[in-house]
Amino acid sequence: MSYPQLQMLIAGEWTNGTSGVTENVICPADGTVLGELPHASKEDLDDALNSSFEGFNKWRSETPLNRQSILEKAAKILEREFEKNSENLTREMGKPLVEAKIEMQVAIDLLRWYGEEGKRVYGRIIPSRIPNMEHEARKVPVGPVLAFVAWNFPATNVMRKVAGALAAGCSITIKPSEETPATAIAIGKALMEAGLPAGVLNIVFGVPSEVSEHLLASPIPRKLSFTGSVPVGIHLQKLAAQNLIRCTMELGGHSPVMIFKDADIEAAVKHCAAGKFRNAGQVCISPTRFFIEEPVYDEFIKSFKSHVEAINVGDGLDSKSTMGPLVADRRLEVMEDFISDAISSGGEVISGGGRGQSPGSFFEPTLIRDVPDTAKIMIEEPFGPVAPSASFSSIDEIIERANSLPFGLASYAFTSNPRTSQILKSEIESGMLAINSMHIHSVETPFGGLKHSGYGYEGSIEGLEAFLVTKYSSEIYT
C-alpha cells in the first residue's frame, strides 16, 4: 500500500492551496520522505473561515438524525479502509501496527458514539412564577469551531474534536499535525464521501504559529479546541481571548504512579510496562513518575526491569516490534538530556539509556531508579520511553509528592486497600485517576485535566456539551 497524496480540504474541495509552499512528511522508522504536504496561504485560510461560516448555517439546520446518518456512513467507510489507514498511521507516526489499529478502531467508535449522542441533546422547560408564561432553556451549537491537534494520536486526537463538533451541529476547521497528516485526510475523505456538506469540515496545514494567529484573529470562530503542550495552550488561549472565543484545552501531564505495598506487584508491573511504553511513551496520560512503597521497591524494580528488557524496538510495520521509534530525531536529544540530568542528580540507569538502531528515530526503553524529585525528568513531562522511579514511605507523603507539580491530567495507583483507594480519589489532584489498571479512558467517559493540564472535557456527554451553548427564551401566551 502506498502513502496517499496529501492535500487540504477547503470549502468542500481537495486542494494544494495557493501558497506554493510545501514540506516533506518523514517516516520516523527510516527517515525516508513519505510525501509532500502543501501549506495554506492567508487567502486559503480566509476561504476556510468563510466556508466554515456558511457550512455552519447549513449544518445546524440539519436534523440530529440526518447528522447521525452521515456520521454513521463515514464510520462504515473508515471500516472499509481500516487496514490501509492503519498502515499509513504507522508509517507517519511510527507506533506498532497493532497500536495503530486500536487507535483507528477507537476513532471509529468515537464517530459512532458522538453521532448517536447528538440525537439526545435536551433542553428544559422551567416553571414560571408568572401566569401564562413559559421559560425555555435549549442547547444549541456554539458556532464554527477551530481545532489544533498534536501528532501523537493522529486519528483519535482529530476525531474527538471533529466528531464532537459535527454531532453538536457545528462546522469545524482543523489543523492537524504536519508530521502526521494522512490520517486526518483519510477521516476527511470518509466524511465527504458520506455526504457531509461543503464547508462543514475544513482541513488546513501550514506553519502552526502563523495558521493559529490568522485563524484566531477572525470574528468567525466561536470555539477553540486544542490538544498539545502547556506553553502552546497558554499562547493560544491569549490569542482566543481577543475575540472571547470559548476554549477547551487538553494539555500536557506528568502522571504519577503510586504502587502500595499491599498491591499485586506482578500485576502492577505488567500494567505499568504496557502503559509506560505504549506509543514509545509519547502519550499525554503516559505514566511518567513511578513511586513505589519502600517494602516492595526492589521487588517492583527487578520485575519491571525484566519487562523493559523484553520490549522489541523496531519498525512499527514489523509484526515483531512491540515499540516503534520516536516521532522525529529531535526527540532523541531530549531523552538523552533527561537521562544525563537524572544520573547527575543521583539516579541509576538499570536498563536502556541510549539511542537505538539507525536509521530511524529509535530510543531504548529506559528504567532509572532512585531519581530525586528535584531531577528534571521528575519536574518536566518527558514524553518518551524513559521511566524514572523512586520510593515512598507513607500515603500522606506520596499524595503530597504526586500533587507537587502544576500538572493534573492523569494519575495511577495500585492497592488492594479500599480505604487507600477512597483517600486517593478524594485527594489526588488530577482530572482522571485509574486504580489497579492503566485503563483510564473510553469513548463514554470524560477526558480532561486540572491545573496546567487544561480545562474542559472530551468524550462522554461533557465532550458533546463543549460544543453547545444554552439559549434561554420566555413567552407569554395571549
Backbone torsions as a table, in degrees:
resi	resn	phi	psi	omega
1	MET	NA	137.0	-178.0
2	SER	-98.9	152.7	175.8
3	TYR	-68.0	140.1	-171.9
4	PRO	-77.9	165.3	170.6
5	GLN	-67.4	138.2	-175.8
6	LEU	-102.8	122.6	178.3
7	GLN	-141.3	170.6	174.8
8	MET	-102.0	156.6	176.1
9	LEU	-111.0	111.3	-178.1
10	ILE	-133.5	123.0	177.5
11	ALA	55.8	37.2	175.8
12	GLY	84.4	1.6	-177.9
13	GLU	-119.9	139.6	173.6
14	TRP	-83.5	127.0	-169.4
15	THR	-146.7	155.3	172.2
16	ASN	-87.7	-3.3	-179.4
17	GLY	76.9	-175.2	-174.5
18	THR	-115.8	1.0	-175.9
19	SER	-76.9	-29.3	-174.9
20	GLY	76.6	0.8	-179.6
21	VAL	-94.0	136.9	177.7
22	THR	-136.3	165.3	170.8
23	GLU	-139.9	154.8	-179.7
24	ASN	-83.2	141.6	171.4
25	VAL	-99.3	125.0	-171.4
26	ILE	-106.9	136.5	173.0
27	CYS	-77.8	119.3	-176.9
28	PRO	-71.2	-13.5	-179.1
29	ALA	-79.6	-26.6	-178.2
30	ASP	-143.3	0.1	177.2
31	GLY	78.4	5.7	-179.7
32	THR	-78.6	157.7	178.2
33	VAL	-83.5	122.2	179.1
34	LEU	-84.7	-39.7	-176.1
35	GLY	-171.3	176.2	-178.6
36	GLU	-115.5	122.3	-173.4
37	LEU	-104.6	124.1	178.3
38	PRO	-76.6	149.3	174.9
39	HIS	-103.0	148.3	178.1
40	ALA	-83.0	141.7	169.7
41	SER	-84.0	171.2	176.0
42	LYS	-61.5	-34.7	177.9
43	GLU	-66.3	-39.2	176.6
44	ASP	-62.2	-43.1	-179.9
45	LEU	-64.5	-39.0	176.7
46	ASP	-64.2	-39.6	177.1
47	ASP	-62.0	-40.2	178.8
48	ALA	-64.5	-43.4	179.0
49	LEU	-62.3	-47.6	-178.4
50	ASN	-63.8	-40.6	179.0
51	SER	-69.9	-30.2	176.6
52	SER	-65.5	-38.5	177.0
53	PHE	-63.6	-47.1	179.1
54	GLU	-66.7	-40.0	179.8
55	GLY	-63.9	-36.6	178.3
56	PHE	-61.9	-44.1	-179.2
57	ASN	-63.3	-32.2	176.0
58	LYS	-75.5	-47.3	-170.4
59	TRP	-70.1	-38.0	-178.8
60	ARG	-67.8	-20.7	179.2
61	SER	-82.4	-14.0	176.0
62	GLU	-69.5	149.0	175.1
63	THR	-71.7	151.4	175.6
64	PRO	-54.8	-34.4	179.1
65	LEU	-65.0	-42.7	178.1
66	ASN	-66.0	-39.3	177.7
67	ARG	-63.2	-44.4	179.6
68	GLN	-62.7	-36.6	-179.9
69	SER	-62.2	-41.4	178.8
70	ILE	-67.7	-41.7	179.0
71	LEU	-64.6	-37.1	177.7
72	GLU	-66.1	-41.4	176.9
73	LYS	-61.0	-40.5	178.7
74	ALA	-64.9	-38.2	177.7
75	ALA	-61.1	-41.6	179.1
76	LYS	-66.5	-36.3	176.7
77	ILE	-65.4	-41.6	177.4
78	LEU	-64.6	-33.6	174.4
79	GLU	-65.8	-39.4	178.5
80	ARG	-62.9	-36.7	-177.1
81	GLU	-98.7	19.1	-169.2
82	PHE	-58.4	-51.1	-175.6
83	GLU	-63.0	-46.8	-179.1
84	LYS	-61.8	-46.9	-178.3
85	ASN	-65.9	-37.1	178.7
86	SER	-64.5	-43.5	179.9
87	GLU	-65.1	-39.8	178.6
88	ASN	-69.0	-33.0	174.7
89	LEU	-60.9	-45.2	178.0
90	THR	-63.9	-41.0	-179.7
91	ARG	-59.1	-44.2	-173.5
92	GLU	-88.3	-23.4	-176.9
93	MET	-109.0	-32.6	173.8
94	GLY	106.9	-20.2	-174.5
95	LYS	-63.8	153.8	178.0
96	PRO	-55.3	147.4	-175.9
97	LEU	-58.0	-36.1	179.8
98	VAL	-62.4	-37.0	176.9
99	GLU	-71.0	-37.2	177.8
100	ALA	-62.8	-39.4	179.3
101	LYS	-67.1	-39.4	176.4
102	ILE	-61.5	-44.2	-179.8
103	GLU	-63.1	-43.6	179.2
104	MET	-63.0	-37.4	178.6
105	GLN	-67.0	-40.8	176.9
106	VAL	-62.1	-39.4	178.3
107	ALA	-61.5	-42.6	177.1
108	ILE	-64.0	-42.5	178.1
109	ASP	-61.4	-40.5	177.6
110	LEU	-61.0	-43.4	-179.5
111	LEU	-61.3	-44.3	179.7
112	ARG	-67.5	-44.6	-175.9
113	TRP	-63.6	-47.8	179.9
114	TYR	-63.3	-39.7	178.8
115	GLY	-59.2	-44.3	178.3
116	GLU	-68.4	-42.1	-177.8
117	GLU	-67.1	-27.5	177.8
118	GLY	-62.8	-19.6	176.4
119	LYS	-81.3	-3.9	-177.2
120	ARG	-121.4	44.1	174.2
121	VAL	-93.2	108.4	-172.4
122	TYR	-110.9	146.9	169.0
123	GLY	-103.7	-158.1	178.0
124	ARG	-155.6	153.3	173.3
125	ILE	-100.6	127.4	-176.3
126	ILE	-103.8	123.1	179.7
127	PRO	-57.3	137.9	-176.4
128	SER	-101.1	147.7	173.6
129	ARG	-87.3	-3.8	179.8
130	ILE	-107.7	129.8	179.8
131	PRO	-58.2	143.5	175.7
132	ASN	63.5	18.7	177.5
133	MET	-113.3	143.2	176.4
134	GLU	-122.2	133.4	173.3
135	HIS	-106.3	132.6	179.9
136	GLU	-130.9	132.5	172.5
137	ALA	-118.2	119.6	-179.1
138	ARG	-122.6	153.0	176.5
139	LYS	-94.8	127.2	-179.8
140	VAL	-130.1	155.7	179.4
141	PRO	-61.8	141.1	-174.1
142	VAL	-68.0	-30.7	-178.2
143	GLY	133.0	-168.2	177.7
144	PRO	-59.9	136.7	-174.6
145	VAL	-112.0	143.8	167.3
146	LEU	-109.8	143.8	177.3
147	ALA	-142.6	136.1	174.3
148	PHE	-126.7	133.3	-174.9
149	VAL	-133.3	159.6	179.8
150	ALA	-85.8	174.3	-172.4
151	TRP	-89.3	-14.2	-165.9
152	ASN	-73.3	-26.7	174.2
153	PHE	-131.9	82.9	-172.2
154	PRO	-61.9	-25.3	-179.4
155	ALA	-92.1	-54.5	-173.7
156	THR	-73.6	-35.1	175.7
157	ASN	-58.6	-42.6	179.3
158	VAL	-70.2	-46.4	-172.6
159	MET	-68.4	-34.0	178.0
160	ARG	-56.2	-38.1	-176.9
161	LYS	-84.7	-46.0	-177.5
162	VAL	-65.2	-48.9	-177.4
163	ALA	-65.3	-41.4	179.4
164	GLY	-63.5	-45.9	-179.7
165	ALA	-64.0	-46.9	-177.6
166	LEU	-65.2	-40.8	179.9
167	ALA	-64.2	-31.4	179.9
168	ALA	-79.4	-11.9	-178.8
169	GLY	98.9	14.7	-179.9
170	CYS	-97.4	153.6	164.6
171	SER	-87.2	160.8	-177.4
172	ILE	-147.3	134.1	170.9
173	THR	-111.5	120.6	-174.1
174	ILE	-121.0	139.0	170.9
175	LYS	-111.1	98.7	175.2
176	PRO	-70.9	177.3	176.2
177	SER	-69.1	139.1	176.4
178	GLU	-70.8	-15.0	179.0
179	GLU	-83.3	-20.5	-177.2
180	THR	-137.0	62.9	-171.7
181	PRO	-84.0	-27.1	-169.9
182	ALA	-63.7	-34.3	-178.3
183	THR	-66.9	-43.9	177.3
184	ALA	-63.2	-39.3	178.5
185	ILE	-63.5	-40.0	178.2
186	ALA	-62.1	-39.4	176.9
187	ILE	-64.6	-43.4	178.3
188	GLY	-62.6	-41.2	179.4
189	LYS	-64.3	-39.4	179.0
190	ALA	-63.2	-43.1	-179.6
191	LEU	-67.2	-40.0	179.1
192	MET	-68.1	-41.0	177.0
193	GLU	-63.0	-31.2	-179.3
194	ALA	-74.8	-10.7	177.0
195	GLY	110.1	14.8	177.7
196	LEU	-63.0	129.7	-178.9
197	PRO	-63.1	151.9	178.4
198	ALA	-58.2	138.0	176.9
199	GLY	89.9	-15.9	-178.9
200	VAL	-71.9	-32.8	174.9
201	LEU	-127.7	126.4	171.8
202	ASN	-122.3	139.3	178.3
203	ILE	-124.4	119.9	-177.2
204	VAL	-128.4	157.1	177.9
205	PHE	-134.9	161.0	178.0
206	GLY	162.6	-168.0	174.3
207	VAL	-68.0	118.5	-170.8
208	PRO	-51.7	-46.9	-177.0
209	SER	-64.8	-38.9	-179.3
210	GLU	-68.9	-41.6	179.8
211	VAL	-64.8	-47.5	-176.6
212	SER	-65.5	-41.4	-179.4
213	GLU	-64.2	-40.2	-179.3
214	HIS	-69.6	-45.7	-177.3
215	LEU	-66.8	-40.8	-176.5
216	LEU	-76.6	-13.1	175.7
217	ALA	-79.4	-10.9	-178.0
218	SER	-82.0	147.5	175.3
219	PRO	-79.7	-4.1	-175.1
220	ILE	-73.6	-49.2	-177.0
221	PRO	-65.8	140.3	177.0
222	ARG	-117.0	0.0	-178.4
223	LYS	-153.0	139.4	173.3
224	LEU	-123.0	130.7	173.6
225	SER	-123.7	125.5	-173.6
226	PHE	-130.7	137.3	169.5
227	THR	-123.2	119.9	-178.7
228	GLY	170.9	-156.1	-173.2
229	SER	-78.3	161.2	179.3
230	VAL	-62.8	-49.4	-179.2
231	PRO	-59.3	-41.8	179.1
232	VAL	-67.1	-39.4	178.2
233	GLY	-60.4	-42.7	178.2
234	ILE	-63.6	-41.7	178.5
235	HIS	-62.4	-45.0	-179.3
236	LEU	-65.9	-36.0	178.7
237	GLN	-63.5	-38.2	177.4
238	LYS	-64.0	-42.0	178.0
239	LEU	-64.3	-41.7	-179.0
240	ALA	-65.8	-29.9	-177.6
241	ALA	-64.1	-24.6	-178.9
242	GLN	-61.3	-31.5	178.0
243	ASN	-114.8	17.8	-179.6
244	LEU	50.1	45.5	178.3
245	ILE	-81.1	127.3	177.2
246	ARG	-63.7	146.7	-176.1
247	CYS	-129.7	146.0	162.0
248	THR	-119.6	125.1	-175.6
249	MET	-119.9	111.6	173.7
250	GLU	-106.8	99.0	-170.0
251	LEU	-109.4	-168.4	-173.1
252	GLY	-71.4	168.7	177.3
253	GLY	-138.9	-177.5	173.0
254	HIS	-156.8	76.9	-161.8
255	SER	-74.5	120.8	174.5
256	PRO	-77.4	145.2	171.7
257	VAL	-119.4	123.0	-176.8
258	MET	-112.0	111.7	-178.8
259	ILE	-103.0	110.8	-179.4
260	PHE	-90.9	155.8	-173.5
261	LYS	-64.4	-21.2	179.9
262	ASP	-89.0	3.1	-178.7
263	ALA	-75.5	160.8	168.8
264	ASP	-76.7	100.1	-169.9
265	ILE	-63.6	-44.3	-177.9
266	GLU	-65.5	-39.5	176.6
267	ALA	-64.4	-40.4	179.0
268	ALA	-62.3	-41.8	179.6
269	VAL	-61.0	-45.9	-179.4
270	LYS	-61.0	-45.0	178.6
271	HIS	-63.0	-44.1	-176.4
272	CYS	-66.8	-41.2	179.9
273	ALA	-64.9	-43.2	179.4
274	ALA	-66.3	-42.0	-178.0
275	GLY	-71.5	-39.6	-175.9
276	LYS	-67.3	-42.4	-171.4
277	PHE	-100.5	6.1	170.4
278	ARG	-61.1	132.7	-178.7
279	ASN	55.5	32.3	-179.8
280	ALA	55.7	31.6	178.7
281	GLY	76.5	5.6	-177.7
282	GLN	-90.5	63.8	-175.0
283	VAL	-138.7	132.4	-177.4
284	CYS	-65.0	-24.9	178.6
285	ILE	-103.3	14.5	178.3
286	SER	-61.2	139.8	172.7
287	PRO	-65.6	125.5	-171.8
288	THR	-129.5	-10.3	175.4
289	ARG	-133.1	110.6	-175.7
290	PHE	-99.2	115.8	178.8
291	PHE	-114.9	122.6	-175.5
292	ILE	-122.5	132.0	-179.7
293	GLU	-62.2	139.4	-168.3
294	GLU	-51.0	-44.5	-177.0
295	PRO	-61.3	-22.6	-178.0
296	VAL	-117.7	12.5	-176.5
297	TYR	-60.7	-54.4	-177.4
298	ASP	-63.9	-38.5	178.7
299	GLU	-61.9	-45.3	-179.9
300	PHE	-63.5	-47.3	-177.3
301	ILE	-61.8	-42.4	-179.9
302	LYS	-61.0	-45.9	-179.5
303	SER	-70.3	-40.4	179.1
304	PHE	-61.2	-40.6	179.3
305	LYS	-58.6	-42.5	-179.6
306	SER	-65.7	-35.7	177.6
307	HIS	-70.0	-38.9	179.0
308	VAL	-63.1	-43.0	-177.4
309	GLU	-71.7	-13.6	178.5
310	ALA	-88.0	-5.8	-179.6
311	ILE	-71.6	132.4	179.4
312	ASN	-102.6	109.1	-177.2
313	VAL	-90.4	131.0	179.4
314	GLY	-179.3	-173.8	178.2
315	ASP	-56.0	130.3	-178.0
316	GLY	-61.4	-22.5	178.6
317	LEU	-82.2	-8.3	174.9
318	ASP	-84.0	121.7	-175.7
319	SER	-62.6	-17.8	179.5
320	LYS	-81.4	-16.3	-176.2
321	SER	-76.4	133.0	174.6
322	THR	-111.8	-6.3	171.5
323	MET	-148.0	133.6	-179.0
324	GLY	-94.9	-166.3	179.6
325	PRO	-78.6	170.0	166.1
326	LEU	-73.4	166.2	-171.0
327	VAL	-67.7	-26.9	-177.9
328	ALA	-161.5	161.7	-178.5
329	ASP	-59.9	-29.5	-177.6
330	ARG	-59.1	-24.6	-177.9
331	ARG	-78.1	-19.2	-177.5
332	LEU	-65.6	-45.8	179.8
333	GLU	-65.7	-33.5	177.1
334	VAL	-61.6	-44.2	178.4
335	MET	-62.7	-43.1	-180.0
336	GLU	-61.8	-39.3	178.8
337	ASP	-64.9	-42.6	177.7
338	PHE	-60.1	-45.5	-176.7
339	ILE	-67.4	-43.4	178.8
340	SER	-59.5	-43.0	179.3
341	ASP	-67.2	-39.4	178.9
342	ALA	-62.1	-40.5	179.1
343	ILE	-66.1	-45.6	-179.6
344	SER	-66.8	-20.8	178.2
345	SER	-86.6	-5.4	177.9
346	GLY	116.1	-1.7	178.9
347	GLY	-76.2	159.4	-179.7
348	GLU	-124.1	120.7	176.0
349	VAL	-76.6	121.0	-178.9
350	ILE	-113.1	-5.1	173.6
351	SER	-159.7	136.3	178.2
352	GLY	74.5	-146.0	175.8
353	GLY	111.1	-1.1	-177.0
354	GLY	-141.1	-179.4	178.4
355	ARG	-70.5	154.0	179.4
356	GLY	-96.9	-151.4	-175.4
357	GLN	-63.4	158.1	177.9
358	SER	-131.6	141.8	4.7
359	PRO	-76.0	171.6	-179.1
360	GLY	115.2	156.9	-177.0
361	SER	-94.2	58.1	-174.5
362	PHE	-93.3	143.4	175.3
363	PHE	-138.5	142.0	-177.5
364	GLU	-68.9	139.2	170.0
365	PRO	-61.8	131.2	-167.3
366	THR	-127.9	137.1	175.5
367	LEU	-123.0	128.5	178.9
368	ILE	-124.3	133.4	178.9
369	ARG	-109.7	162.8	175.8
370	ASP	57.7	42.3	-179.8
371	VAL	-89.0	122.3	-180.0
372	PRO	-71.9	157.0	-179.0
373	ASP	-65.0	-16.2	-179.4
374	THR	-85.4	-8.5	178.7
375	ALA	-67.4	149.8	-177.4
376	LYS	-55.7	-40.6	-175.9
377	ILE	-70.7	-17.6	176.0
378	MET	-90.3	-4.2	-178.1
379	ILE	-113.0	-39.0	-178.3
380	GLU	-107.9	143.2	179.6
381	GLU	-64.2	120.9	-177.4
382	PRO	-74.3	-35.9	-179.9
383	PHE	52.4	53.1	179.8
384	GLY	-171.0	-178.6	-171.6
385	PRO	-85.6	50.7	-179.9
386	VAL	-123.5	125.6	-177.0
387	ALA	-114.6	102.9	175.2
388	PRO	-86.2	142.7	-176.8
389	SER	-135.4	156.7	178.2
390	ALA	-157.3	166.9	-179.5
391	SER	-103.3	163.4	173.1
392	PHE	-143.1	165.2	-173.1
393	SER	-119.4	-15.2	-178.8
394	SER	-153.3	160.6	-179.4
395	ILE	-67.6	-36.7	178.3
396	ASP	-63.1	-40.7	179.2
397	GLU	-62.8	-46.5	-173.8
398	ILE	-72.9	-31.3	175.2
399	ILE	-63.3	-43.5	178.8
400	GLU	-62.8	-42.7	-179.1
401	ARG	-70.6	-39.3	179.5
402	ALA	-64.1	-35.8	-177.3
403	ASN	-89.4	2.9	-169.8
404	SER	-73.7	-19.2	-177.3
405	LEU	-92.9	162.3	179.4
406	PRO	-77.0	-0.2	-179.6
407	PHE	-91.8	155.5	178.5
408	GLY	-160.6	55.7	-178.9
409	LEU	-91.7	-65.9	-177.3
410	ALA	-132.4	151.5	174.2
411	SER	-141.7	156.4	-177.9
412	TYR	-137.2	148.6	177.4
413	ALA	-148.7	149.9	176.8
414	PHE	-129.2	117.9	-178.1
415	THR	-160.2	154.2	174.0
416	SER	-106.4	5.9	-176.0
417	ASN	-98.3	113.5	-179.7
418	PRO	-59.5	-33.8	179.5
419	ARG	-66.3	-40.9	176.7
420	THR	-59.8	-43.4	179.2
421	SER	-59.0	-45.1	-178.3
422	GLN	-65.9	-38.5	177.8
423	ILE	-63.2	-44.3	-179.3
424	LEU	-64.5	-42.1	178.7
425	LYS	-59.1	-32.3	-178.7
426	SER	-84.0	-37.4	-167.0
427	GLU	-103.8	-22.7	-177.9
428	ILE	-74.6	130.6	-175.0
429	GLU	-94.1	79.0	174.3
430	SER	-149.7	154.3	-178.9
431	GLY	-70.3	-22.5	-178.5
432	MET	-139.4	141.6	179.1
433	LEU	-139.7	126.5	175.9
434	ALA	-113.9	131.8	-179.7
435	ILE	-116.2	125.0	179.0
436	ASN	67.7	23.1	171.5
437	SER	-165.9	172.9	173.0
438	MET	-105.5	7.2	-179.3
439	HIS	-83.4	104.1	-170.6
440	ILE	-120.3	-0.6	178.3
441	HIS	-157.9	155.4	171.6
442	SER	-150.5	176.1	-176.2
443	VAL	-64.4	-24.8	-176.1
444	GLU	-88.7	-4.9	-173.5
445	THR	-113.1	150.4	-179.2
446	PRO	-72.9	136.4	-178.5
447	PHE	-120.2	115.7	-179.9
448	GLY	-179.9	168.5	-173.6
449	GLY	-123.3	179.0	177.4
450	LEU	-119.8	171.4	176.8
451	LYS	54.0	-134.9	-177.5
452	HIS	-75.6	-0.5	175.8
453	SER	-82.7	2.4	171.9
454	GLY	111.2	-168.3	179.8
455	TYR	-154.7	158.9	-174.0
456	GLY	86.6	166.7	-174.3
457	TYR	-133.0	153.8	170.0
458	GLU	-120.7	154.6	-175.3
459	GLY	78.7	161.7	178.4
460	SER	59.9	-171.8	-179.5
461	ILE	-67.6	-28.3	177.6
462	GLU	-63.2	-35.7	179.2
463	GLY	-66.9	-33.1	175.9
464	LEU	-74.6	-42.4	-178.6
465	GLU	-64.0	-20.6	177.3
466	ALA	-61.5	-22.2	-178.9
467	PHE	-106.1	15.2	-179.7
468	LEU	-122.2	154.8	171.0
469	VAL	-129.2	157.9	178.8
470	THR	-93.3	129.9	179.8
471	LYS	-120.2	123.6	-176.5
472	TYR	-104.3	142.9	173.3
473	SER	-143.8	153.2	174.8
474	SER	-130.8	152.6	-179.2
475	GLU	-149.2	134.2	172.1
476	ILE	-102.1	127.2	179.6
477	TYR	-83.9	129.3	-178.9
478	THR	-108.2	NA	NA
